[in-house]
Amino acid sequence: IWKGITTSFGSAWATQQGVLKLQSHDSKRLFISWPWEMSKGILKLRTQETKVYGRGASPDDAEQLTSNGSDPVVCNKGTYVPYYYSPDGYAALGVVGNAGEKPWGHYAANYTISKGIVTWSFVRPFELYLMPAATLHESTQRLFDLVGKPRVLPRYAFGFFASRWGWESRAYIEDTLSRFRQGRYPIDAVIMDFEWFTNESDYSFNSSGKTYYKDFGYNPVLWPNPKEQFAAYRKDFNIRVGLLRKARLGNTKLLELVKEKGWLLPSAEAGGSWPQNVSQAYAQDRCLNFSDPELREWYSKQQEHYLDDGVEFWWNDEGETMFFTFHWWSAAEAATLHAKVPEKRFFSLNRAWSPGMARLGTAVWTGDIDPGWKDLQEQPGLMLNWGLSGAPYVGCDIGGFTSNSTPDLLSRWMQLGAFMPIMRTHSTITPWAMPHWPWLWGTKAAASIRSSLELRYRLLPYHYSLAHRLYQTGALWVRPLLMEFPADPEVVEMTRQFMDGNILVAPVLNETSERDIYLPKGSWFSLRASNITQSLEGCDDCQRIIHHPKGPSIEKKSNNLFGGDQQSPPIEGPAYITGKAAFTEVPAFVRPGTVLPLAPVVQHSDALPGGPLEVQVYAGADGEFDLIEDDGETLSYEAGGVRTMHIKWTEASSTLSWEIEGSVLAPGLQGFREIFVRFISGTDTFTSNTRPIGITGAVQFKVEVEAAPQREKARVI
């Protein structure tokens, strides 16, 4: 006898013998299981698929989207989770809770797929959450429905962060901030490694720690007057400061206290990166058990004075002690903030993650990666796989962390970073590596890096609006091409390029500057957002467009597709694009009907609006976009404190119209007040005059074709 529950999106059924059945909303059977072998900790589900999506990733499998299993663990450079989406039409999340955590960041539930069977192995108690979902796109929405919608990060988090290990002194800090501003390299925050609070590494400390070590103080060489310095850096440079924390203690008296309270973990931090090396473990009997609510309350109080001083956010490192350490650690930090300033958004940047952390306001970076082209090539795949698994805000150590980078590598990495959810450079201490400050890498690289940073800030209102959509609907904005083109076999495993909202990004990821671009079926414009794409002048073979399928076919040669005042016609896909890319070129494409809001170039996010809003429209189809603005700092958006500008392009009348709804004053002085429209046709680009936005408005272009030569011209009516 089947007993179960029915919802609007599907139903689940079970028998007394432990057989499970899942059905879609239209009663299609998605799977049926063998009897649940609870005593053995095994559940077997029948499947028609051999691969699933959404397990997480590490350098081992970053460049593939599918897998046949997951053994969940958090580690430096790799995170795997107890989740998957099956093309059978459902997603699954296995939960064992804190009791199922194992030392070294492992988790006591995993799954494998073999011979038509999905086998879950687990310790009790075990809960399996099943989510009918017809598509991969829908699966992430169902996952966020379950674990919590990702909060919108503070607006500054959509800018640029500069980080390093090895800040030397107060004078060095202030010289660095000055050089960013004097060189007009846009930036919102700097991040400091452990030297901000101590001048001694604790890796060699034993379980007793050191009597003189201060876990919750400042290094006076860098921070002789913390309150004064934090305030001055915000006032004089418009730069915020984020500081590193580690999930352990080094002070003898504090260690004695937490040992007496029973607040320490029995395990240490695993050594190495990926894969972890337990034989090199460190900080035994010094790692905090953040799953204990009393420890979290104590820790939160120790951190209070930092918020009073002016610390903006935390960078959480080396917390792969237990599977949920980063979650509970961020929860403790959020409690500190909300006890002081309840309405302010929390933000932390973490080296590993677990599903559900994004609802706290967290982001993640991909660990201590090397400065090499291989590591650069892995970053898009890590970002995409982690997004599919529940971590939508991903960044990386741009330029590589562990040793010295090169001007070309750093420049290409910055181009990728401009489109990632989090854009942050990082480097190890001198003399092992030179800091990734633009002015240190030569004039050519510095100019390219400035261009990437300017692009980042031009895209800020676009990305910020997409983050609001993620919060509202659970729809990933940085996602694999597979989610946009599910019927295209060329993109099933593609990770080297990705969708950023409506933008197809195909970054250059090799030292020879060879393009490796695939455009799916349809028409594609090269993106025209200033300094995004640029072709090589005087190049006989700058670009080859080879229409799909591969093999003998028509080739078109062009050296003007990525630049010039005259707009090149759209490319018809499916097509491959190869050839040499210019040093500053970031191949990016949009389809007809794309509506793209862009800011002027500003030097930091608080400088918005900085001038009129530019709305680009790419001709050939109807299109729309919701520009969403708020105060950028508080949680008021959760109660409706947002201004939404519904922007609509009507192709038949060549008209861009808009209507504002919601809290008109929500963005305050950072809200856009003026607008102009850039209309991009198949042969030319036309620009309207600037006008006030108002509650409603419209711009109409009158497009005419000259008889000879055949060329469009337009005027605003």
KERO-388700 format. One line per 3 residues: number of its first residue (from 1); their letters; for each residue x, y, z of C-alpha. Coordinates in steps of 0.1 Angstrom, whole numbers, plus 5000, padded with zeros to 4 digits. Layout:
<recs>
NUM) A) X,Y,Z | ...
</recs>
This chain:
<recs>
1) IWK) 5000,5000,5000 | 5014,5034,4989 | 5012,5063,5013
4) GIT) 5025,5097,5005 | 5022,5135,5000 | 5012,5155,4970
7) TSF) 5023,5191,4962 | 5019,5214,4933 | 5053,5203,4919
10) GSA) 5052,5166,4925 | 5045,5138,4949 | 5064,5113,4970
13) WAT) 5052,5078,4981 | 5064,5050,5003 | 5053,5015,5014
16) QQG) 5057,4998,5048 | 5086,4978,5033 | 5105,5011,5027
19) VLK) 5101,5014,4989 | 5101,5050,4977 | 5085,5065,4946
22) LQS) 5088,5100,4933 | 5065,5115,4907 | 5064,5148,4888
25) HDS) 5035,5173,4890 | 5019,5155,4860 | 5023,5120,4877
28) KRL) 5053,5110,4856 | 5074,5085,4877 | 5109,5099,4883
31) FIS) 5123,5070,4902 | 5113,5040,4924 | 5137,5025,4950
34) WPW) 5146,4992,4964 | 5135,4987,5000 | 5153,5011,5023
37) EMS) 5180,4991,5041 | 5180,5013,5072 | 5201,4990,5094
40) KGI) 5229,4990,5068 | 5226,5027,5061 | 5219,5021,5024
43) LKL) 5192,5034,5000 | 5191,5025,4963 | 5172,5044,4937
46) RTQ) 5166,5032,4902 | 5177,5056,4875 | 5179,5059,4837
49) ETK) 5209,5082,4839 | 5246,5075,4844 | 5256,5110,4852
52) VYG) 5243,5138,4874 | 5250,5175,4881 | 5257,5195,4912
55) RGA) 5282,5175,4933 | 5307,5203,4939 | 5342,5201,4924
58) SPD) 5379,5202,4929 | 5409,5206,4905 | 5404,5169,4897
61) DAE) 5371,5175,4879 | 5367,5212,4876 | 5365,5211,4838
64) QLT) 5335,5187,4837 | 5299,5193,4848 | 5287,5157,4853
67) SNG) 5297,5130,4877 | 5287,5095,4889 | 5290,5102,4926
70) SDP) 5300,5125,4955 | 5320,5118,4987 | 5313,5151,5005
73) VVC) 5342,5169,5020 | 5354,5205,5025 | 5390,5211,5017
76) NKG) 5414,5238,5005 | 5407,5241,4967 | 5378,5215,4967
79) TYV) 5343,5211,4981 | 5319,5182,4975 | 5284,5181,4988
82) PYY) 5256,5155,4993 | 5235,5168,4965 | 5228,5161,4929
85) YSP) 5204,5169,4900 | 5194,5140,4879 | 5181,5144,4843
88) DGY) 5155,5119,4854 | 5137,5150,4866 | 5145,5156,4902
91) AAL) 5172,5168,4927 | 5182,5152,4960 | 5199,5164,4991
94) GVV) 5211,5140,5018 | 5212,5154,5053 | 5228,5138,5084
97) GNA) 5233,5170,5104 | 5261,5178,5128 | 5261,5142,5141
100) GEK) 5271,5130,5107 | 5302,5151,5105 | 5335,5133,5104
103) PWG) 5370,5146,5111 | 5390,5165,5085 | 5359,5180,5070
106) HYA) 5343,5148,5058 | 5305,5140,5058 | 5288,5108,5067
109) ANY) 5266,5105,5036 | 5276,5099,5000 | 5262,5086,4968
112) TIS) 5275,5066,4938 | 5258,5058,4904 | 5264,5025,4887
115) KGI) 5245,5002,4865 | 5212,5021,4867 | 5213,5025,4905
118) VTW) 5219,5056,4927 | 5232,5042,4960 | 5232,5065,4991
121) SFV) 5254,5053,5020 | 5249,5071,5053 | 5249,5071,5091
124) RPF) 5217,5075,5110 | 5197,5096,5114 | 5195,5104,5077
127) ELY) 5170,5125,5058 | 5167,5126,5020 | 5151,5156,5005
130) LMP) 5136,5150,4970 | 5128,5179,4947 | 5110,5173,4914
133) AAT) 5125,5196,4888 | 5121,5193,4851 | 5153,5212,4842
136) LHE) 5187,5220,4856 | 5176,5256,4858 | 5146,5246,4879
139) STQ) 5167,5224,4901 | 5187,5253,4916 | 5155,5271,4923
142) RLF) 5142,5241,4942 | 5174,5238,4961 | 5174,5274,4972
145) DLV) 5137,5270,4982 | 5148,5243,5005 | 5181,5256,5020
148) GKP) 5172,5293,5018 | 5175,5320,4991 | 5210,5336,4988
151) RVL) 5209,5370,5004 | 5219,5400,4983 | 5255,5409,4993
154) PRY) 5263,5445,5001 | 5268,5466,4970 | 5305,5470,4976
157) AFG) 5310,5432,4972 | 5301,5436,4935 | 5332,5458,4931
160) FFA) 5368,5448,4934 | 5389,5436,4964 | 5427,5437,4966
163) SRW) 5443,5412,4990 | 5478,5399,4999 | 5498,5382,5026
166) GWE) 5525,5406,5036 | 5512,5440,5044 | 5542,5456,5060
169) SRA) 5533,5487,5080 | 5508,5516,5083 | 5529,5536,5058
172) YIE) 5528,5507,5033 | 5490,5504,5037 | 5484,5541,5030
175) DTL) 5509,5542,5001 | 5491,5512,4985 | 5456,5529,4989
178) SRF) 5470,5561,4975 | 5485,5544,4944 | 5451,5527,4937
181) RQG) 5434,5561,4938 | 5461,5581,4920 | 5464,5555,4892
184) RYP) 5426,5554,4889 | 5423,5517,4894 | 5387,5512,4907
187) IDA) 5385,5494,4941 | 5361,5490,4970 | 5381,5471,4997
190) VIM) 5415,5457,5007 | 5419,5425,5026 | 5447,5416,5050
193) DFE) 5462,5383,5060 | 5471,5373,5096 | 5499,5400,5099
196) WFT) 5471,5425,5107 | 5468,5411,5142 | 5501,5393,5148
199) NES) 5537,5393,5135 | 5541,5355,5141 | 5527,5325,5123
202) DYS) 5511,5300,5146 | 5515,5269,5124 | 5542,5254,5147
205) FNS) 5524,5261,5180 | 5516,5231,5201 | 5483,5226,5219
208) SGK) 5493,5250,5247 | 5498,5280,5224 | 5519,5309,5234
211) TYY) 5514,5332,5264 | 5521,5364,5245 | 5500,5356,5214
214) KDF) 5469,5378,5209 | 5440,5363,5190 | 5418,5393,5193
217) GYN) 5441,5423,5191 | 5460,5443,5165 | 5496,5443,5152
220) PVL) 5507,5478,5162 | 5531,5481,5133 | 5501,5480,5109
223) WPN) 5474,5493,5132 | 5487,5517,5158 | 5454,5536,5158
226) PKE) 5427,5513,5144 | 5396,5535,5148 | 5414,5565,5133
229) QFA) 5428,5545,5104 | 5396,5527,5095 | 5377,5560,5095
232) AYR) 5404,5577,5075 | 5406,5550,5049 | 5368,5553,5043
235) KDF) 5367,5591,5043 | 5399,5598,5024 | 5401,5569,5000
238) NIR) 5366,5554,5000 | 5381,5520,5007 | 5368,5495,5032
241) VGL) 5389,5469,5050 | 5383,5432,5054 | 5404,5411,5078
244) LRK) 5414,5375,5080 | 5402,5351,5107 | 5413,5315,5114
247) ARL) 5392,5289,5131 | 5415,5284,5160 | 5433,5300,5189
250) GNT) 5469,5306,5198 | 5469,5323,5232 | 5476,5301,5262
253) KLL) 5450,5315,5285 | 5422,5315,5259 | 5431,5279,5251
256) ELV) 5429,5269,5287 | 5394,5286,5289 | 5380,5269,5258
259) KEK) 5394,5235,5268 | 5377,5238,5302 | 5345,5247,5285
262) GWL) 5347,5217,5261 | 5347,5241,5230 | 5376,5225,5211
265) LPS) 5374,5199,5183 | 5392,5166,5187 | 5407,5170,5152
268) AEA) 5431,5194,5137 | 5432,5213,5104 | 5443,5190,5076
271) GGS) 5475,5199,5058 | 5482,5205,5021 | 5456,5217,4997
274) WPQ) 5438,5193,4973 | 5439,5165,4980 | 5442,5171,5018
277) NVS) 5472,5156,5036 | 5463,5145,5071 | 5499,5136,5078
280) QAY) 5507,5174,5076 | 5478,5184,5099 | 5484,5213,5123
283) AQD) 5467,5231,5152 | 5458,5199,5170 | 5436,5207,5201
286) RCL) 5434,5244,5191 | 5405,5243,5166 | 5372,5258,5178
289) NFS) 5340,5238,5176 | 5317,5264,5161 | 5287,5240,5161
292) DPE) 5285,5247,5199 | 5261,5276,5205 | 5279,5286,5237
295) LRE) 5312,5288,5218 | 5296,5309,5191 | 5282,5333,5217
298) WYS) 5316,5337,5234 | 5334,5341,5201 | 5308,5367,5190
301) KQQ) 5316,5388,5220 | 5353,5387,5215 | 5348,5401,5180
304) EHY) 5325,5430,5191 | 5353,5457,5194 | 5364,5452,5158
307) LDD) 5330,5464,5146 | 5332,5494,5169 | 5366,5501,5154
310) GVE) 5354,5500,5118 | 5362,5465,5103 | 5339,5459,5074
313) FWW) 5338,5422,5068 | 5357,5389,5076 | 5378,5367,5054
316) NDE) 5376,5332,5069 | 5405,5309,5062 | 5416,5274,5072
319) GET) 5383,5262,5086 | 5381,5228,5069 | 5381,5211,5103
322) MFF) 5345,5198,5101 | 5320,5199,5073 | 5299,5227,5087
325) TFH) 5326,5248,5104 | 5324,5276,5079 | 5286,5278,5082
328) WWS) 5286,5281,5120 | 5317,5303,5120 | 5299,5328,5097
331) AAE) 5268,5325,5118 | 5288,5336,5149 | 5302,5366,5130
334) AAT) 5268,5375,5117 | 5255,5374,5153 | 5282,5399,5163
337) LHA) 5271,5423,5135 | 5234,5420,5141 | 5238,5425,5179
340) KVP) 5255,5458,5170 | 5238,5469,5138 | 5207,5447,5133
343) EKR) 5198,5463,5099 | 5232,5459,5083 | 5239,5432,5058
346) FFS) 5265,5405,5068 | 5292,5395,5045 | 5321,5370,5048
349) LNR) 5344,5354,5023 | 5352,5317,5030 | 5376,5291,5017
352) AWS) 5350,5263,5017 | 5313,5260,5020 | 5282,5239,5026
355) PGM) 5247,5242,5010 | 5227,5268,5027 | 5255,5292,5037
358) ARL) 5245,5317,5011 | 5214,5326,5030 | 5237,5341,5057
361) GTA) 5253,5365,5032 | 5285,5346,5025 | 5307,5341,4995
364) VWT) 5335,5316,4988 | 5368,5315,4970 | 5385,5285,4954
367) GDI) 5414,5282,4978 | 5452,5286,4976 | 5456,5281,4938
370) DPG) 5489,5283,4919 | 5498,5311,4894 | 5496,5290,4863
373) WKD) 5475,5287,4831 | 5462,5253,4842 | 5448,5268,4874
376) LQE) 5433,5297,4855 | 5416,5273,4831 | 5400,5255,4861
379) QPG) 5384,5285,4877 | 5353,5288,4855 | 5345,5252,4860
382) LML) 5349,5254,4898 | 5326,5285,4898 | 5300,5268,4877
385) NWG) 5300,5235,4895 | 5298,5252,4929 | 5270,5273,4917
388) LSG) 5250,5243,4906 | 5256,5228,4941 | 5244,5258,4962
391) APY) 5273,5283,4963 | 5263,5311,4938 | 5289,5337,4950
394) VGC) 5323,5324,4940 | 5357,5342,4935 | 5393,5331,4933
397) DIG) 5429,5343,4941 | 5432,5362,4908 | 5468,5358,4895
400) GFT) 5474,5327,4917 | 5485,5327,4953 | 5514,5303,4960
403) SNS) 5542,5319,4939 | 5550,5346,4914 | 5526,5354,4886
406) TPD) 5534,5370,4852 | 5520,5402,4835 | 5501,5382,4808
409) LLS) 5487,5357,4833 | 5475,5383,4857 | 5460,5404,4830
412) RWM) 5440,5375,4815 | 5429,5364,4850 | 5416,5399,4857
415) QLG) 5396,5398,4825 | 5379,5366,4838 | 5374,5381,4872
418) AFM) 5355,5410,4859 | 5326,5386,4851 | 5328,5364,4883
421) PIM) 5304,5370,4912 | 5334,5380,4934 | 5365,5398,4920
424) RTH) 5395,5396,4942 | 5433,5394,4937 | 5455,5377,4963
427) STI) 5492,5367,4965 | 5516,5351,4990 | 5543,5370,5009
430) TPW) 5573,5386,4994 | 5599,5374,4983 | 5578,5344,4971
433) AMP) 5555,5366,4951 | 5551,5402,4940 | 5518,5417,4951
436) HWP) 5492,5419,4924 | 5490,5456,4924 | 5485,5468,4888
439) WLW) 5514,5494,4888 | 5540,5467,4896 | 5535,5447,4864
442) GTK) 5545,5472,4837 | 5525,5498,4818 | 5510,5473,4793
445) AAA) 5496,5450,4820 | 5486,5480,4842 | 5465,5494,4814
448) SIR) 5448,5461,4807 | 5441,5456,4844 | 5426,5491,4847
451) SSL) 5404,5483,4817 | 5391,5451,4834 | 5384,5470,4866
454) ELR) 5365,5497,4847 | 5345,5470,4830 | 5337,5455,4864
457) YRL) 5323,5488,4876 | 5304,5494,4844 | 5286,5461,4849
460) LPY) 5278,5468,4886 | 5241,5478,4882 | 5236,5448,4859
463) HYS) 5252,5423,4883 | 5235,5438,4913 | 5201,5435,4896
466) LAH) 5208,5399,4888 | 5217,5393,4925 | 5183,5406,4935
469) RLY) 5167,5382,4909 | 5187,5354,4925 | 5173,5363,4959
472) QTG) 5138,5366,4946 | 5136,5336,4924 | 5166,5313,4930
475) ALW) 5177,5317,4894 | 5215,5315,4890 | 5229,5343,4869
478) VRP) 5264,5329,4864 | 5256,5294,4850 | 5268,5269,4824
481) LLM) 5257,5273,4788 | 5240,5239,4792 | 5213,5257,4813
484) EFP) 5206,5281,4785 | 5210,5256,4756 | 5200,5222,4770
487) ADP) 5195,5207,4735 | 5230,5216,4722 | 5254,5186,4726
490) EVV) 5284,5209,4723 | 5278,5224,4757 | 5269,5194,4778
493) EMT) 5303,5195,4796 | 5315,5230,4786 | 5331,5250,4814
496) RQF) 5356,5272,4795 | 5329,5297,4788 | 5297,5306,4807
499) MDG) 5266,5328,4808 | 5267,5359,4829 | 5230,5368,4829
502) NIL) 5224,5374,4792 | 5261,5377,4783 | 5280,5348,4769
505) VAP) 5316,5351,4783 | 5344,5332,4765 | 5376,5344,4783
508) VLN) 5411,5338,4769 | 5426,5312,4792 | 5459,5303,4775
511) ETS) 5493,5319,4772 | 5492,5319,4734 | 5461,5341,4734
514) ERD) 5443,5317,4711 | 5405,5321,4711 | 5385,5290,4717
517) IYL) 5349,5302,4713 | 5317,5284,4706 | 5285,5302,4698
520) PKG) 5253,5282,4699 | 5225,5284,4674 | 5212,5319,4668
523) SWF) 5226,5354,4661 | 5253,5369,4683 | 5266,5405,4687
526) SLR) 5299,5412,4702 | 5294,5431,4734 | 5298,5468,4732
529) ASN) 5304,5478,4768 | 5337,5497,4763 | 5370,5479,4764
532) ITQ) 5354,5445,4765 | 5365,5435,4731 | 5391,5448,4708
535) SLE) 5407,5433,4677 | 5443,5433,4665 | 5451,5460,4640
538) GCD) 5469,5450,4608 | 5464,5413,4615 | 5459,5391,4585
541) DCQ) 5443,5363,4605 | 5429,5379,4636 | 5398,5357,4637
544) RII) 5384,5327,4619 | 5347,5320,4621 | 5341,5284,4612
547) HHP) 5304,5275,4612 | 5294,5243,4630 | 5297,5214,4623
550) KGP) 5334,5213,4623 | 5353,5202,4592 | 5353,5215,4556
553) SIE) 5330,5246,4557 | 5328,5283,4549 | 5354,5304,4566
556) KKS) 5351,5341,4572 | 5381,5362,4581 | 5377,5394,4600
559) NNL) 5399,5418,4619 | 5372,5443,4628 | 5347,5421,4646
562) FGG) 5358,5432,4681 | 5363,5469,4676 | 5359,5501,4656
565) DQQ) 5331,5526,4656 | 5311,5508,4630 | 5292,5478,4644
568) SPP) 5300,5445,4627 | 5270,5424,4618 | 5260,5396,4641
571) IEG) 5276,5362,4639 | 5253,5333,4630 | 5257,5303,4652
574) PAY) 5264,5275,4657 | 5299,5286,4650 | 5334,5283,4663
577) ITG) 5357,5313,4665 | 5395,5309,4667 | 5425,5330,4660
580) KAA) 5447,5353,4681 | 5431,5376,4707 | 5444,5410,4715
583) FTE) 5460,5416,4749 | 5430,5436,4762 | 5404,5415,4745
586) VPA) 5377,5398,4765 | 5354,5379,4741 | 5318,5384,4752
589) FVR) 5286,5381,4732 | 5249,5389,4735 | 5218,5379,4714
592) PGT) 5193,5402,4697 | 5169,5417,4721 | 5194,5420,4749
595) VLP) 5188,5450,4772 | 5220,5458,4792 | 5221,5485,4819
598) LAP) 5256,5500,4824 | 5270,5525,4848 | 5296,5552,4840
601) VVQ) 5331,5543,4851 | 5333,5550,4888 | 5362,5545,4912
604) HSD) 5342,5528,4939 | 5306,5516,4944 | 5296,5545,4967
607) ALP) 5304,5569,4938 | 5273,5556,4919 | 5254,5567,4900
610) GGP) 5284,5588,4887 | 5263,5601,4858 | 5235,5588,4836
613) LEV) 5225,5552,4832 | 5234,5538,4798 | 5210,5512,4785
616) QVY) 5223,5492,4755 | 5198,5476,4732 | 5208,5450,4706
619) AGA) 5184,5450,4677 | 5166,5420,4662 | 5141,5409,4689
622) DGE) 5120,5421,4718 | 5137,5422,4751 | 5135,5433,4787
625) FDL) 5154,5438,4820 | 5146,5447,4855 | 5171,5472,4870
628) IED) 5168,5468,4908 | 5183,5494,4932 | 5183,5497,4969
631) DGE) 5204,5514,4996 | 5232,5488,4991 | 5239,5484,5028
634) TLS) 5209,5473,5049 | 5184,5444,5049 | 5155,5468,5040
637) YEA) 5153,5451,5006 | 5139,5420,5023 | 5109,5441,5034
640) GGV) 5103,5456,4999 | 5128,5485,5001 | 5138,5483,4965
643) RTM) 5132,5504,4934 | 5125,5483,4903 | 5128,5499,4868
646) HIK) 5111,5476,4843 | 5129,5482,4810 | 5113,5469,4778
649) WTE) 5125,5470,4742 | 5098,5467,4715 | 5115,5457,4682
652) ASS) 5085,5465,4660 | 5085,5502,4669 | 5122,5505,4679
655) TLS) 5112,5518,4713 | 5128,5514,4747 | 5102,5521,4774
658) WEI) 5104,5519,4812 | 5083,5521,4843 | 5094,5524,4879
661) EGS) 5076,5507,4908 | 5083,5500,4944 | 5101,5523,4968
664) VLA) 5111,5552,4946 | 5135,5567,4972 | 5151,5533,4982
667) PGL) 5185,5538,4965 | 5189,5573,4979 | 5217,5593,4964
670) QGF) 5231,5562,4947 | 5201,5558,4925 | 5202,5566,4888
673) REI) 5183,5598,4879 | 5192,5602,4842 | 5193,5578,4812
676) FVR) 5205,5575,4776 | 5200,5547,4752 | 5226,5531,4729
679) FIS) 5209,5513,4700 | 5231,5487,4683 | 5219,5474,4650
682) GTD) 5235,5450,4625 | 5257,5477,4610 | 5258,5507,4633
685) TFT) 5254,5521,4668 | 5231,5550,4675 | 5229,5570,4708
688) SNT) 5200,5590,4722 | 5203,5622,4742 | 5203,5621,4780
691) RPI) 5170,5627,4798 | 5156,5624,4833 | 5143,5589,4841
694) GIT) 5110,5599,4858 | 5084,5573,4868 | 5078,5563,4832
697) GAV) 5095,5571,4800 | 5104,5560,4765 | 5129,5565,4737
700) QFK) 5120,5557,4701 | 5145,5553,4673 | 5134,5560,4637
703) VEV) 5156,5536,4616 | 5160,5543,4579 | 5181,5526,4553
706) EAA) 5201,5547,4528 | 5198,5535,4492 | 5236,5537,4485
709) PQR) 5255,5525,4502 | 5232,5501,4520 | 5236,5514,4555
712) EKA) 5212,5521,4584 | 5208,5555,4600 | 5186,5564,4630
715) RVI) 5172,5594,4648 | 5154,5597,4681 | 5118,5607,4678
</recs>
